[in-house]
Amino acid sequence: MEIESNVDYNPNNYAKAMFYADEDVAEIMERLYERWEKNSREGTPLDYATVEELRILYYKSRIYRDATGEDLISVAVYGGSVRERIRKRRRGSSGLRQLLALFIGRLAEEE
């Protein structure tokens, strides 16, 4: 239930996008949908997850549940992990500030 609460029932669309875009999550979901299809779509795909798959999905859902658009952009531009990005944001390090510094630095190099 917590996985669904963190992702599917979360009004934060960034959390949903980042969760489902995660490579590990995508692989697991593909396997779950295959199992679900083989069982005539009874229940939900999560009903067919192994304990290990549930652990991974739970862990990832907790990482992404509070993601913001800034986190999404920061990870796309700079790379790295969402977990580290969120940790930096909570400590007060702004990705927008970093992006502006990068932009201003490039402008200074061009002059």
TAMOMO-V392357 format. One record per run of one state. SS is the DSSP state (helix for helix, strand for strand, loop for the rest). FROM is the first residue (numbers start at 0). LEN is the number of residues. If there is no record, write none. Layout:
ss | from | len
SS | FROM | LEN
SS | FROM | LEN
This chain:
ss | from | len
loop | 0 | 1
helix | 1 | 5
loop | 6 | 6
helix | 12 | 9
loop | 21 | 1
helix | 22 | 16
loop | 38 | 6
helix | 44 | 4
loop | 48 | 2
helix | 50 | 14
loop | 64 | 4
helix | 68 | 10
loop | 78 | 3
helix | 81 | 10
loop | 91 | 3
helix | 94 | 16
loop | 110 | 1
